Amino acid sequence: MTDRERSGRYGDPVSDAQPADSAEASARTVVIAVLANVLVTLAKAVAAILTGSAALVAETAHSVADTANEVLLYVGVRRGGKPADDQHPLGYGQARYFWSLLSAVGIFVIGGVFAIFEGIRSLLHPEPLTDVPVGIAVILISAVLEAISWRAARRELRAEADSRHLSLGEHIATSANPTPSTVFFEDTAALIGLALALVALILHAMTGSAVPDAIASLLIGVLLIVLSILLARRSAALLIDESAPAAVRDRLRSLVAQQPWVAEVVDLVAVRIGPLQLLVMAEVVPRPGSDADTLVADIARLREELLALPIVTRVEITPC
């Protein structure tokens, strides 16, 4: 049987482990994205001023939102990596979900709403564009910079997916690490937005109409709002103690049930308390004949076995 067959659809407790330096990889991905977006924002702002393009103004706002949001993601990575303490006995892993949720809200407010406002303004008060070649050149340069950031995020996602024996799409749908997927989707939206702005400028150069530019700004706004809703939903799901995938729970239950002293697993819960962090709680019926001292030792061994799994950070075993 292959590793993939053993892991099931969403990986198992062992293969579901992602690289040990995942937090550092996420931080590196965010830093690359921030540096790229600072340069892109400056370039777009200059081009927007020179051309008067509503689409480029929308894209400038988009890049401002991306830069601010990636700073929030970086804060989340650092806050989420703090060790457990008396006030937070389960650690700070869910801080990453909170900051990712703020990032999604930022995309909606700063990027999406502003882009739609700018598109409506341009439709109501159309103005001819100037220096269109400059705008096109800036869009192409920005696309290269965004592609560098996009590639870094995709590389991290690909490494995580390979470690779980999943396709990229399956990994993104089930991953508990919101940082690389957020950067990946933001950069994907940025590349689509740049393509829309490029088409708008070309159409304006061909027709002299400002309508395509305004429509591009509206489409960019809609794109960003849809993206923000999708990211917010995922972060919210993780923030309220989302359960581990069914295949992971089944493997954990099987591992507990295979213990020679366990007669029955009454219940087993595995919830995500952060990226690469599971809280496992199991209620078990011991086999008859075990004395108290033996049972305590058996439970301690089971806890150690579960905690040895890369993604399990807290275990509670209750005999009943």
MARFITOR-795101 format. One line per 4 residues: their letters; for each residue x, y, z of C-alpha. Coordinates in steps of 0.001 Angstrom, whole numbers, plus 500000, padded with zeros to 6 digits. Each point is the difference from the previous one (the first is absolute). Layout:
REM MARFITOR-795101
a	X:Y:Z  ...
***
This chain:
REM MARFITOR-795101
mtdr	500000:500000:500000  501357:503426:499047  500328:503007:502295  497183:501679:498138
ersg	497719:496994:500399  500780:499851:503728  499370:503692:500413  496503:499983:498542
rygd	498503:503053:498343  501326:502613:502418  503155:498432:501408  500544:498187:503273
pvsd	501356:501139:503359  503567:499329:498905  500040:501042:496360  497772:502988:500744
aqpa	503005:501591:501666  501414:502884:498039  503612:501177:500065  501319:500773:503476
dsae	501041:503465:498879  496494:500803:498693  499754:503200:502066  503326:501250:498629
asar	498951:499047:496469  496751:501929:500467  501891:503009:501357  502374:499877:497026
tvvi	497073:499818:497569  498384:503048:501628  503244:502021:499990  500485:499327:496275
avla	496389:501018:499366  500373:503236:502012  503193:501033:498206  498475:499263:496601
nvlv	496781:501861:500851  501803:503108:501256  501756:500323:496640  496814:499182:498095
tlak	497973:502552:501998  502463:502791:499257  500100:499138:496303  496220:499800:499695
avaa	499518:503268:501885  502346:501840:497627  498307:498447:496971  496528:500823:501343
iltg	500987:503654:500469  501540:500233:496529  497194:498213:498130  496927:500869:502074
saal	498864:496387:499601  497253:498910:502410  501150:496397:499603  503529:500940:501061
vaet	498631:502011:502927  498037:496894:501015  503108:497863:499599  501985:502462:502129
ahsv	497404:499664:502753  500145:496236:499504  503772:500000:500539  499705:502261:503051
adta	497479:497536:501436  502233:497037:499170  503024:501615:501643  498085:500866:503164
nevl	498399:496565:500104  503311:498204:499600  501388:501993:502914  497018:498680:502000
lyvg	500806:496460:498850  503596:500439:501153  498779:501176:503415  497766:496921:500103
vrrg	502905:497653:499229  502109:501512:502783  497156:500159:502532  498871:496472:499174
gkpa	503473:498625:500641  500102:501031:503661  500187:497068:502439  497118:499085:502306
ddqh	499818:501754:503362  497700:500170:503034  497597:502391:498266  499942:498028:496742
plgy	500615:496348:500929  499241:498799:496456  502440:502456:498451  499510:502906:497613
gqar	499506:498056:496767  496548:501447:499336  501466:503518:499930  500907:499307:496373
yfws	496338:499454:499184  499014:503278:501673  502581:502026:498074  499069:498201:496774
llsa	496372:500982:500606  501050:503647:500429  501954:499685:496768  496890:498811:498153
vgif	497995:502936:501381  502760:502346:498821  499773:498634:496462  496246:500680:500033
vigg	500142:503541:501376  503225:501435:498580  500107:498133:496719  496547:498890:498930
vfai	497793:502867:501158  502442:502672:498849  500400:498387:496551  496231:499904:499480
fegi	499692:503609:501158  502716:501046:497551  498337:498079:497161  496632:501657:500632
rsll	501647:503431:500201  501761:499393:496687  496762:498900:498330  498161:503099:501227
hpep	502854:502386:499197  502100:498412:497240  503351:501612:499272  502432:499248:497169
ltdv	503138:498120:500974  503519:501259:499395  503401:498332:499731  498421:496634:499230
pvgi	503356:498408:498997  501371:500889:503449  497018:498319:501629  500458:496867:497898
avil	503711:499848:500866  499265:500319:503718  497355:497282:499807  502474:497615:498382
isav	502706:500750:502600  497464:499593:502802  498912:496668:498560  503587:498721:500189
leai	500324:501080:503650  496621:498501:500923  500977:496775:498237  503126:499732:502184
swra	497881:500250:503152  497382:497617:498537  502699:497442:499205  501398:500135:503550
arre	496534:499400:501495  499281:497169:497564  503350:498378:500794  499144:499920:503720
lrae	496514:498627:499303  501455:497348:497691  502496:498888:502667  497229:499746:502600
adsr	497745:498087:497575  502789:497545:499145  500664:499349:503698  496322:499071:500404
hlsl	499897:497934:496769  497233:502247:498625  499399:501957:496840  500429:503762:500248
gehi	496233:500571:499873  499274:497419:502722  502667:501492:502222  498715:503574:499639
atsa	496442:498847:500781  501009:498236:503228  503173:501737:501208  500023:501556:503460
nptp	502787:502418:498999  498266:503110:498597  503100:502078:499228  501361:498561:496715
stvf	496516:499428:498561  499002:503600:500796  503131:501370:498309  499465:497629:497070
fedt	496403:501111:499447  500845:503678:500483  502754:499765:497387  497754:498046:497642
aali	497366:502728:500313  502708:502628:499428  501115:498316:496763  496391:499800:498795
glal	499492:503665:500944  503118:501010:498051  498719:498088:496984  496684:501871:500218
alva	501808:503348:500285  502211:499118:497026  496999:499110:497835  498293:503249:501059
lilh	502996:502122:499001  500357:498241:496661  496289:500460:499247  500239:503659:500951
amtg	502971:500450:497657  497984:498363:497197  496623:501669:500585  500667:503136:502039
savp	497175:498993:502356  500431:500117:503790  497221:497444:500529  502236:496884:499832
daia	502236:501533:502667  497043:500615:502325  498627:496507:499403  503424:498519:500781
slli	500019:501870:503309  496534:498618:500851  501090:496454:499115  503103:500338:502154
gvll	497812:501114:502902  497627:497048:499575  502974:497627:499770  501455:501312:503254
ivls	496689:499839:501858  499440:496381:498923  503575:499160:501058  499566:501672:503386
illa	496782:498072:500674  501650:496667:499158  503042:500711:502179  497866:501299:502874
rrsa	497837:496869:499954  503044:497741:500178  501619:501975:502816  496721:500095:501937
alli	499588:496227:499659  503499:499422:501387  499495:502558:502758  497067:498115:501531
desa	501928:496764:500619  499448:498224:496701  500242:496228:500218  502857:498157:498322
paav	499043:498251:496718  497993:496793:500392  502846:497796:498759  502333:501427:502653
rdrl	497440:499393:502741  499428:496451:498750  503736:499252:500119  500267:501422:503514
rslv	496991:497980:501124  501518:496878:498464  503287:500629:501774  498223:500322:503357
aqqp	497748:496981:499368  503020:497807:499223  501333:500383:503532  499768:496571:501690
wvae	498452:501471:503153  497238:501928:498155  496671:498182:499663  498157:502842:498239
vvdl	500563:503562:498815  496820:501758:501085  500903:503350:498463  502989:501696:498417
vavr	500260:503696:499145  502897:501612:498160  499796:503764:499502  502440:502462:498513
igpl	501389:502468:502508  502503:501438:497529  501961:499090:496874  501554:496556:500492
qllv	498351:499794:503436  497269:497551:501006  498279:499594:503337  498954:496336:500328
maev	497424:498955:502603  498905:496382:500316  497603:498128:502266  500861:496301:500260
vprp	498648:496938:501769  502878:497962:501497  499917:496216:499801  498866:498288:503226
gsda	502658:498937:502449  502317:503030:499863  500926:501405:503382  500312:503757:500566
dtlv	503813:500142:499864  500151:498023:496750  497277:502135:498453  501843:503208:500878
adia	503183:498641:498402  498103:498874:496880  498382:503425:499574  503375:501706:500451
rlre	501542:497813:497274  497125:500723:497627  500352:503732:500618  503716:499816:499213
ella	499304:498040:496820  497464:502554:498805  502166:502981:500945  502841:498468:497963
lpiv	497912:500636:496873  501202:503233:498330  496651:501827:500019  498685:498974:503435
trve	500863:502518:502723  497507:499220:502770  498331:496704:501011  497286:499264:502540
itpc	499044:496328:500625  496977:499332:502215  499154:496449:501110  496314:499321:500484
***
